[in-house]
Amino acid sequence: MNRGVATVEARIADAADGWRLDRALADALPTLSRERIKALISTGNVTGPDGLIRDPKKKAPGGALFTLNVPEPEPAHNEAQDIALNVVFEDEHLIVIDKQAGLVVHPAAGNFDGTLVNALLHHCQGSLSGIGGVARPGIVHRIDKDTSGLMVAAKTDRAHVGLARQFKDHSIDRRYKAIVSGRPKLSAGSVDAPLARSPQNRKKIAVQPGGKRAVTHWTLVKPLYEAALVECRLETGRTHQVRVHMASIGHPLLGDPVYGRTKKEHREVLETMGFRRQALHAARLGFIHPISSNALAFDSEIPADMQELMTNLIV
């Protein structure tokens, strides 16, 4: 069966003048990933003021208008699976989930099923947006497998576009509760440090000059035994942002197997509890409904395992 093609126009921002074309178009079209745009350019699906373009590295002229021919989403090969979900809010456009720790968001190597996408395909009966290039995933943002808490997924392409724009503009209210090692000396602070893949280990994120700007505002909520409960408000939303930023100021998350180093004071508590994840919970999610324009905000209580950990660390 032949797939249909949608025509999309994008104007390069003046601030993006001189950028690589794939980067500039990804900036103008937040619902399409840079990799997807790179593929569209390479396959002859992008035209500009000078005609057809096949080089993603071409310099983008600020203010120029480009036309992209975007094939309809490919059928998803993900299996719908009846996995229990804690649905916080749902309408015909979007769904807000309180994700349990241990649930992978999107199928990938090593986790081809049993994911949030598989669960959403079953729950929404196929009604999920496909604007990302593959039909029905609906995923606008992600949180780590071992992080619990609030996520939103799009059920329609219009909702996906509106939500993606808010994430790009950093207007989403995202707040995390984290149990960190050590007691911060201040009651609040901010970390403004760029993040990128670590050159030593590509599976890790590190503070890197020239990386993407990342800003985390943290507040001390409760002192604990050689530890503390903090709230982290994200001004940006980069991969592993809270984990890397808090570790960078000497307060890694308890239980973090990648960015933390367990103190002897905490090792017995964690081992006795069997607590084997980073102590991180997406506790608040606020955004403007992309269709109704209503302001929505959702809060999630700290889960039982983190509550128990705090109880065991009471001063």
Residue, then its C-alpha position, 0 to 999 in steps of 0.5 A: m500500500n502506498r503511504g500518503v505524504a503531508t506537505v509541511e512548511a517551515r521558516i528558519a528563525d533569524a537566530a538560526d542563520g548559519w546553522r546546519l539545515d537539519r538543526a535549523l529545521a528541527d528548531a522550527l519543527p519541534t514535532l519532528s526529530r533532527e534525525r527524521i529531518k536529516a533523513l527527509i533531506s537525504t531522501g530528497n523530500v526537502t526544497g528551499p529557495d534554491g530548489l531540492i536539497r540533499d545535504p543536511k549540513k548545508k548552512a541555513p539562511g535565516g528567514a528562508l522558507f522550506t517545504l518538507n514532504v513528510p510521509e505518513p507514519e509507518p504502521a507501528h509494530n509494537e504490540a498492545q499489552d494489557i499492563a496496569l496504568n495509573v491514569v491521572f487524567e484523560d480526554e480525547h486529546l491526551i492522557v496523563i500517567d503516573k508511571q511506576a518505577g521500573l516501567v520503560v517508556h519506549p521499546a528499544a534494544g533489550n526492552f521490546d515489549g512490556t513498555l509504557v507504549n505497549a500499555l498505551l496502545h492497549h489502553c487507548q485502543g490505537s488512538l495515539s498520535g503518529i506525528g513522530g514518524v511511526a504510527r501511534p506512539g504518542i510519546v512527547h517526552r520521557i522519564d527514565k525507566d527507574t524514575s517514577g511519576l507524571m508523564v503526558a502522552a498525545k492521542t492526536d497529532r494536534a495535541h502532540v504539536g501543541l505539547a511539543r511546542q511547550f516542551k521546546d519553549h520550556s513552559i511546562d512546569r516540571r518538578y521532581k522530588a529527589i533524595v540526595s546524598g549529603r545535606p546542602k548547606l543552602s536552603a535553595g540554589s540553581v545549577d546552570a551547566p550545559l549537558a552532553r554525552s560523556p566522551q568517556n562513556r556514551k551511555k552517560i551524560a556529563v557537564q560539558p562545555g558546548g553542550k545544551r544549556a540545562v538549568t535546574h532550580w532546587t529547594l531543600v524540603k527536609p533534612l535527613y541522616e547524611a541526606a536530604l529530600v529536595e525539590c528540583r524544578l526544571e527550567t530545561g528538560r535534558t536527559h538525566q538532568v536532575r541526576v547529573h546536576m545534583a551529582s555535579i554539586g556534590h549531592p548525587l541521588l541515593g540509589d543512583p547506579v550511574y551517577g552516585r556513589t553510595k556512602k557507607e552510612h546509607r549502604e546498609v539501609l539501601e541493601t536491607m530495603g532492596f532499594r535499587r533505583q535512583a530516588l527520583h519522582a516526577a511529582r508535578l506536571g503543569f501545562i496548557h491544554p493544547i486544544s482547550s487552552n485550559a491550564l492543567a496541573f497535576d501532583s503525585e505523592i512520593p511513592a511508597d519505596m521513597q517514603e520508606l527510605m525517608t523513614n529509615l533516614i529520619v534524623 
